[in-house]
Amino acid sequence: MSNAPAGEEWKHMEDATRHYNPEAFEDDLAAARIRIREIRQSPVQLALVDFKGAPLKGLPIEVVQTGSSFLWGEQLWGLDTLFRNGFGHTDRVRHFTRLFTDCLNSANCLTYWTEAPRNDGPKHMEFQGEDRMDGFQSQVDWALQNGLVPKGHPVFWSIDKAYPEWLKRYPIETQWKFIEVRVRNLVARFKGKVKVWDIVNEAMWEAAPKNLPHRHWPHIESLDDICEYVIPVLRWAREEDPDARYVLNDYGMEADPENWIIRDKNGTHITAKMQRDRFTALARRLAAEGAAPDALGMQAHTGSWMTPSEQNAILDDFATGGLPLHYTEFWAKTDALIKAGLDPKTAEEMRAEYVANTLTIAFAHPSVEAFYFWGEMGASFGFSQDHNSVGGPSSSNTPTATYHRVRQLLQNEWRTRASLVTDEAGRVDFRGFHGDYALRYKTASGLSYGEPFRVTPGQTGLLTLRIHKP
């Protein structure tokens, strides 16, 4: 008997697999790989001299990239749950740490003012007067101790489940005083440690604080009402830490949900393209008022998968806002593949390739400067995506095909390592991905030495390194 899908199952198969066709996408991906070389690498010329300034000729060296200037990250909900429930020193956490740091360089640390009351999530002040920052502190400390760039999520989110109930009993003027304290205290406490913040979350779909009592999802606010609360939140944050980067984060702007029409309270059909245009208009409006964020955040909870050309077109659209772009909460589900009758192993292999293609297109786009997963990578090496799971990870911590494919890209294909020998002038040339490097060599006695340097976008000229070479 044939196992081929039929009828409705075949339609699901077609819908799912049209976004997984390596041969059809090869031209787009080949062009993306060329752009990656053009925009993510720079030519480098090093001159190696001794402490007297004499060139070191004929010296064998290793050029090793130790860090990427592009941020690749994942959220820490499961790890936070473990920390807060006393499991921070378990083998599960040790294995999670090793797998996380072997692949990624940034951690999305979570601190909601509150989040779905009675849900065991990373809340800051569910009850008035409490100050529960230990969980967030643990996440940030964990990230810093492991050489990761901490990102904070979110500073402010105007939605019922994230807006404390106790706050709503005050008049709006008093609410704003508490909001200012929340913003200032959070950013000030982690100044110099948290380098990136999702400053305002989901303003394109949610009510402004003054309109929360009348929230009707989707609550499509005017740009005037959005600016009215985004601007002061940004101002307070920048006054406390002008060196951090602040991202406006939102969702539902890449693709329309399948078989679902979204209408606002007036009956208007809301589309992803409409929201994308409003989002970029908001970015230009904020810039005109001298209050631009540092980047636009795309959650990329797209549900259905998209082709490389579709992804490229959407990124070009977002870029019209005139700001860098961050993928902030990416996931790629395999539900449609499983529903179509594929076995889980095959579905996971297809997802791994789809995720790799998505990362390739993102890394090749000049406006994109960060890419964060939302449970995708954690689930790929044993962590549950169930936010209510106290246990957090499974006991296996066995990486999936997606983890291995992503790690191959980030740690091998998009990292520079070269064995070189200096010429008569003590110089070497190479082309390297942007980020931190170590120049490694051995002395005549066989001792190993290293000298740090950086490769930056637009880098030109000769970089001279004065090194010890007895």
N, C-alpha and C positions, 0 to 999 in steps of 0.2 A: 504493500500500500504506500502511495506517495505521501510524503510529509510536507509537501508544498502547501503554503497557505492559500486559502480560497476566500472569495467574497470580501467581506469587511476586513478580514485579517490581511488580505493582500493589499487593500488600500492602506492599512496601517504600515505595512512593510514598505510600500512605495514612498509614503510620506516620510518615514524614518530614514530610509537609505538614500534618498535623493541628496542628502547632505553628507553622505559618506561615499565618495566616488573618487578615489585618488587620481585616476586617469583623467577624469573630467576637470579636476581642479589643478592639475599639475602646472599649467601655464600661470595661473594666479599665484601658486605657491612658489614657483621658480622666480617670478618677478618680485615676490616678497623677499626671498632670500637675497636677491641682488640689492634691494633697498636696505635690508638689514646691514649688509656690508657697507653701504654708503653712509647710513645715518648713525649706526651704533658702533662703528669702528673709526679709528684715526690712524694715519701713518705716524710712526714714532722713530726718531733717530736719537740714540743714546751715545754719549761720549763718556767713556770711563777713564778716569785719571786717578793717580795716586795722591797722597797728601801734599806732594810738592807740585802737583799740577801736571805731571808728566803722563802722557797717554799710556794706557795699558794695552799693548798689542798682543794678539794671539791668545787672549784669555778665553777659555771656554766658560760660558755662562748659561744659566737657565732663567728664562723670563716666565714667571708664573703669576697669573691673575689670581688674586686672593679675594676679590669682592667685586660685585657689579654695581654700577651707579644706578641701574634700573631696579626698582623695587618689585620683588616677587614675594607675595605673602599669603597668609591664611588666618582665619579668625580663631580665637582661643576659647570659645564657649565651653567646650568639653574640659579643657585644662583648668579653667576657672572653677568649674563645678568640683573638680577633684581637689583643688587647693582649698576651697571653702569647706569641704567636708572631710578634711584631714587626710587626704590620700596623696599629698604632694611629694612624699618621699618613696613612693612605690615603684616597683620595676616597670609598671605601665608608663609612668611619667618619664622614667629614664629612657625607655625605648622610644616613646613619643619624641622626646627631645633629640635623640640621635637622628631619627628619620627626618624630623622637621628641619634641623640645621644642616643635614646632608643635602638638602634640596633647596630651601628657601632662605631669603635674607631679611625678611620683615615679618612682624607679627601684629595682627589686628587685635588689640587689647580692648575689651568691652567694658563699658561702664554706663548703664542706663540709669536715668534719674529714678525711674521704676520701669518695669517691663512685665506686662501681663500679670497683674497681682495674683499671688498664690502660685505663680510659676517659679521654679527654683532657678532663676536666672541671675545674672550679674547686676544687681540693683544697688543704687547709691543711697537713696533716701525714700524708701517706700512709705515710711512713717515719719511724720514731722519731727524734726530735731535730731534724728539719728544721723550718723555720718559713717556709712559702711564703705570705706575706701580700701580696706585691706585686700579684697579680692583683686581690684584693679592694680593696686600696688604690687601684689604678687605677680601678676601678669607682666607688668612693666619691668620689674626686677628680673624675672625669668628671661625676658627678651634681652635685656642689657647684658646679663651674665653670660648669655650664649651668643653674643655678637650680632644680635638681630636689631633692626631698626624698629622701635615701637611706634605703632599707630594707635590713636585713640578713637573709639566709636561708641556712641555719638555724643557731641557736646549738648545739642538741643534737638528735640524731636517733638513736634506739636501734634500728638496723636493721643487718643484717650488712654491707650494701654501704657503709654510711656510718660504720661502727664499725671503726677501724683494726685490722688483723690483729695488729700488734705488741702492741696493748693487751690482747688476749684471753689472752696467756700469763701475765698477772699475776693474783693473787687479786683478788677483787672489791673488797676494801678498798683495794688499791693502784690499781685501775682508777678508783675514785672520786676519788683524789687527782689523777690526770691529768685527769679530767673537770672537776674544779673549776678547775684551771689553765687548761684550754681556755676555759671559760666566762668566768672573770675576765679573762684576758689579752685575749680577743677584744673583750669589751664595754668594758674599760678603754681599750684602744688607740684605739677609735673613739668614745669618750665625747664628746658634744657635736656629733658629725658624723652618726652614724647615729641617726636619730630614732625608728625603729620596728624591732623585731626579731621574727622568728618564733622564739620562745624554745625551744619543744619541738615537734618535728615527728612527727605520725602516732602518737601514743601510744594511740589507740583501736584500732589494728590490729596493733601491734607489741609485742614482748616488752620488759619492763623489763630494764635491764642485767644484773641478777642471773639472769634467766631466758633470756638470749640463747642459751646452749648448747642449750636445749631448745625453741628457736623452732619454731612450727608455724603457718604462715599459714593463716587469720587467727589471730593470737595474741591472744585476748581476755583482757586482764588485769583483775583486780579493781580497783575504784577505790582500794582501800588500796594496792596495789602501784604504781599510777600516781602517786598522791599522794606516795608514798615517795621517788620520784626527781624529780618535777616541782617539788615545794616547794623543795628545796635549790637546784636550778638557777635558779629564779626569785629566791630569796634572794640568791645570789651575784651575779646580774646586777644586781639592784636596789642592792646595796651598792656596785657599781662605777659605775653610772649610774642614779640614781633618777629622772632626768628623761625617760628614754626610755620608749617604750610597748612592752609585751611581749605577744605574741599566741600563743595555743595554736593550732596549725595542723593540720588533719586533712582527710580525704577520705572518700568513700563514704557520705555521710550525707544526700544529697539524693534519689537515685533508685536503685532496685535495678537491677542489670545485666539486660539483656534476655536471656531464655533461659539464665540462669545462676543456680544456687542456691549460695550461699556457706554452708559449714558449718564450725564450729570443730572442734577435735580430739575433742570429745565428741559430735559429730553435731548440735549445735544449729544450726538455720537462722538465720543472721545477716542481718537486714534493715537497710536504711538508716534506717528509723524507729527501730529498736531502738538503733542506734548514735547517732542524734541524741539520743534520750532519755538515753543514758549520758553523752554529751558535755555536755549541759546540767546533768545531775546532778553531773558532775565540776566544772563551773563553780561551782555552788552549794556544793559540798563545800569547794572551795578558798577560796571567800569566807568560809565559816563558820570556817575555820582561819586566817583573816587572811592568806591567800596568793593572793588572786585575781589572775589576769592582767588586762591592760587590755582585752583583746578576745578573741573567739573567731574563728578563721580557718576559712573554708569554701573548700576548694580548688575546688569546683564543676567537677570533671572528670566531668560528668554523662553524657557519651557521647550518649545520646538527648536531644533537646530537650524542653523543658517549656513549658506554657502560662503566661501571666501569673498566672492564679489559682493554679496549682500552685506557682509560685515564691513568691507572696505567702504561701501557707499554710506553706511550708517556712520562710520567714524568720520568721513569727510563732512557729513551733515553736522555732527557734534562740533567739529573743529571750527565751524563758522561762528561759534561763540567767542573765538579769539583767545581761548585759554587752553592750557594743557589738559589732557584727559587721563582719568584713572579708571580702570576696571576695579570695582570695589567689592563685589559680592558674587563673583561668577560661579555658576554651576552648570552642569550638563547632565540631564537626567536620561536614563535608559528606559523609561516607562513604555514609550512607544515601541521600542525594539522588543521588549519582553511581551507586550501585548500582541505584537505581530508574530510571535511564536519562536523567536530566537532564544537559544539557551543563554543563561547568564554569562557564561565565559565568553561566548562570541560577542554578546552585547557589550561587555566590558572592554574587549579588544577594540571594538568599533568606537566606543567612547574615548579610549586612549588616543586613537588617531584623530578623532574630531577635536579633542582638547588641544592636541599638538598643533593642528592646523589653526585653531583659534589663537593660540599663543603666537604662532608665526606671523599671522596677519597683524595682530596687535603690536608686536615688537617691530614690525616693518613700517608702522605708521608714524610719521614724524611728530604727531601731537600726543601720542601716548607715552606716559612716563612711569606708570605703575600698573601692576596687575595683581589683584587679590582674589583668592578663592573664598567661597563661603561653604565650608564643610566638605568640599570636593576632595581636597588633599587629605584632610583629617580622616575622612571615611576611607580614603585610599590606603591608609596604613593602620586601620583598626579602630578609629574613633567613630562613635555613633553620631549621626546627624540629628538625633532626637534631642532637642534642647531640654527635655525634662528628665533625661537619663542621669541619675546621680552617679551611676557607675562609670559613665563616660565611655571609655574604650572597651573593646573586646579584649580578651586575654591573648589573642594571637599576635596582634601588631604585625600582620603579614602584609607587606605592600602589594598593591594590585598593579595591573598593567598600566593604568593611568599614572600612578606614582612613578613607575620606572620610566615611562615615556617622557614625562615632564622633567624628571631629573636628568635624563639623557640630554635634553635640550639645554636646560639651564646650567648644568655643571660640565657639560662636554662640548656640545656644538656651539654654544654661545659663550664659551670661555676661551681665553688665549693662553697657550703654553708653547714655548719654543726653546729649542737648544741652539745656541748661536756661538760664534767665535768672533772676537773683536778683530778689526782690520788693522792696518799699519798705523792708522790715526787713533786707534782705540775706540772705534765706533762700530755700532750695529744698527741695522734697520729692520723694522717689522711693522705689521699692521695689527692693532689690538683693539679689543672691545673696551669700551669706556669703564673705568673703575679703578680699584686699588690693585697694586702689583708688588711683587717682591723680585728683585734681581738677586739670584743666588749663584755663588761661586765657591771654589775651594782654594785655600792657600797651598803653598808648596809643601807644607807639613800635613796636608790632608784635612785641615779643619774647615768646616762649612760656615759660610757667612751669608748674610742677607741684607739687602738695602731696599727700603720701601720707596715707591714713587707712584704717581697717578697718571692715568691717561684720560684726557678730558675732551669733550666735543670741540671741534675747531682747533685742536692743538696744532701748533706749527713751530718750526724752529728746532734748535738743538737742545736737548736736555742733558746737562752734565751731572754725572754722579761721581762724587769723590769717595773712593772706597779704600779700605784697608787691604793691602796685598803685600805682606812681608815675603 
